[in-house]
């Protein structure tokens, strides 16, 4: 059996978007399926959904602004929806795996 040493973690501060429906439901981080341009693409089969992330707060605010303007103009429950930028930490680390070789 071979043990692979753990790699350095992928650790970076980014900006996500927190959605709140205005009801008793807890706010939650939204995924890229909220963005029409991103929803239409898949880079590879089996690609997982991911949070909608931005490198800067200004970019996240720019994404939120038109949605908030559209929702505020409505007269239904959507008018209570809110989105706002939140700081997030993306951490990805490689978990050690044990490889077994046949015949060993």
C-alpha positions as a Markdown table, in Angstrom:
| # | Residue | x | y | z |
|---|---|---|---|---|
| 1 | Unk | 0.0 | 0.0 | 0.0 |
| 2 | Unk | 1.1 | 3.5 | -0.8 |
| 3 | Unk | 0.2 | 6.5 | 1.3 |
| 4 | Unk | 0.1 | 9.8 | -0.5 |
| 5 | Unk | 1.2 | 12.8 | 1.6 |
| 6 | Unk | -1.5 | 15.5 | 2.0 |
| 7 | Unk | -1.2 | 18.5 | -0.3 |
| 8 | Unk | -1.3 | 22.1 | 0.8 |
| 9 | Unk | -4.9 | 23.2 | 1.1 |
| 10 | Unk | -6.6 | 25.5 | -1.4 |
| 11 | Unk | -7.5 | 28.3 | 0.9 |
| 12 | Unk | -8.8 | 31.7 | -0.3 |
| 13 | Unk | -11.1 | 34.5 | 0.7 |
| 14 | Unk | -13.9 | 35.2 | -1.8 |
| 15 | Unk | -17.3 | 36.8 | -1.9 |
| 16 | Unk | -20.5 | 34.8 | -2.0 |
| 17 | Unk | -24.1 | 35.9 | -2.3 |
| 18 | Unk | -26.6 | 35.3 | 0.6 |
| 19 | Unk | -30.2 | 35.0 | -0.3 |
| 20 | Unk | -33.1 | 35.6 | 2.0 |
| 21 | Unk | -36.7 | 35.1 | 1.0 |
| 22 | Unk | -38.2 | 37.4 | 3.6 |
| 23 | Unk | -39.9 | 34.5 | 5.3 |
| 24 | Unk | -39.0 | 32.4 | 8.3 |
| 25 | Unk | -36.5 | 30.4 | 6.2 |
| 26 | Unk | -32.9 | 30.9 | 7.1 |
| 27 | Unk | -30.8 | 32.9 | 4.6 |
| 28 | Unk | -28.5 | 30.7 | 2.5 |
| 29 | Unk | -25.6 | 30.9 | 0.1 |
| 30 | Unk | -26.7 | 30.6 | -3.5 |
| 31 | Unk | -25.2 | 28.6 | -6.3 |
| 32 | Unk | -24.2 | 29.4 | -9.8 |
| 33 | Unk | -27.4 | 28.1 | -11.1 |
| 34 | Unk | -28.9 | 31.5 | -10.2 |
| 35 | Unk | -26.9 | 33.0 | -13.0 |
| 36 | Unk | -28.4 | 32.4 | -16.5 |
| 37 | Unk | -25.0 | 32.6 | -18.3 |
| 38 | Unk | -23.4 | 30.1 | -15.9 |
| 39 | Unk | -26.4 | 27.7 | -15.7 |
| 40 | Unk | -26.2 | 27.1 | -19.4 |
| 41 | Unk | -22.6 | 25.8 | -19.4 |
| 42 | Unk | -21.0 | 22.7 | -18.1 |
| 43 | Unk | -17.3 | 22.3 | -18.6 |
| 44 | Unk | -17.2 | 18.6 | -18.1 |
| 45 | Unk | -19.6 | 15.7 | -17.4 |
| 46 | Unk | -20.2 | 15.2 | -13.7 |
| 47 | Unk | -19.2 | 18.8 | -12.8 |
| 48 | Unk | -20.7 | 19.5 | -9.4 |
| 49 | Unk | -22.8 | 22.6 | -8.7 |
| 50 | Unk | -20.8 | 25.3 | -6.9 |
| 51 | Unk | -21.6 | 28.4 | -4.9 |
| 52 | Unk | -21.8 | 31.7 | -6.8 |
| 53 | Unk | -18.4 | 33.2 | -5.9 |
| 54 | Unk | -16.6 | 36.4 | -6.8 |
| 55 | Unk | -13.1 | 37.6 | -6.3 |
| 56 | Unk | -14.1 | 41.0 | -5.0 |
| 57 | Unk | -17.0 | 42.5 | -3.0 |
| 58 | Unk | -17.6 | 45.0 | -5.7 |
| 59 | Unk | -18.1 | 42.2 | -8.2 |
| 60 | Unk | -20.6 | 40.5 | -5.9 |
| 61 | Unk | -22.4 | 43.8 | -5.3 |
| 62 | Unk | -22.6 | 44.4 | -9.0 |
| 63 | Unk | -24.3 | 41.0 | -9.5 |
| 64 | Unk | -26.8 | 41.7 | -6.6 |
| 65 | Unk | -27.8 | 45.2 | -7.7 |
| 66 | Unk | -29.9 | 44.5 | -10.8 |
| 67 | Unk | -31.7 | 41.6 | -9.1 |
| 68 | Unk | -32.6 | 43.8 | -6.1 |
| 69 | Unk | -33.9 | 46.5 | -8.4 |
| 70 | Unk | -36.0 | 44.1 | -10.3 |
| 71 | Unk | -37.4 | 42.5 | -7.2 |
| 72 | Unk | -38.2 | 45.8 | -5.5 |
| 73 | Unk | -40.4 | 46.8 | -8.5 |
| 74 | Unk | -42.6 | 43.8 | -8.1 |
| 75 | Unk | -45.9 | 43.7 | -6.1 |
| 76 | Unk | -45.8 | 40.0 | -5.0 |
| 77 | Unk | -43.8 | 38.1 | -2.4 |
| 78 | Unk | -40.6 | 38.3 | -4.6 |
| 79 | Unk | -40.5 | 42.0 | -3.5 |
| 80 | Unk | -39.3 | 40.7 | -0.1 |
| 81 | Unk | -36.4 | 38.7 | -1.5 |
| 82 | Unk | -32.9 | 40.1 | -0.8 |
| 83 | Unk | -29.4 | 39.1 | -1.9 |
| 84 | Unk | -26.2 | 40.6 | -0.4 |
| 85 | Unk | -22.5 | 39.9 | -0.6 |
| 86 | Unk | -20.9 | 37.9 | 2.2 |
| 87 | Unk | -17.3 | 37.1 | 2.8 |
| 88 | Unk | -16.6 | 33.3 | 2.4 |
| 89 | Unk | -13.5 | 31.1 | 2.8 |
| 90 | Unk | -13.1 | 28.5 | 0.1 |
| 91 | Unk | -11.0 | 25.6 | 1.5 |
| 92 | Unk | -10.3 | 22.5 | -0.5 |
| 93 | Unk | -7.9 | 19.9 | 0.7 |
| 94 | Unk | -6.8 | 16.5 | -0.7 |
| 95 | Unk | -7.7 | 13.6 | 1.5 |
| 96 | Unk | -5.1 | 10.9 | 1.8 |
| 97 | Unk | -6.0 | 7.7 | 0.0 |
| 98 | Unk | -4.6 | 4.3 | 0.3 |
| 99 | Unk | -3.9 | 2.6 | -3.0 |
| 100 | Unk | -3.8 | -1.2 | -3.1 |
| 101 | Unk | -2.1 | -2.9 | -5.9 |
| 102 | Unk | -3.4 | -6.2 | -7.2 |
| 103 | Unk | -1.1 | -9.1 | -6.6 |
| 104 | Unk | 0.7 | -7.3 | -3.8 |
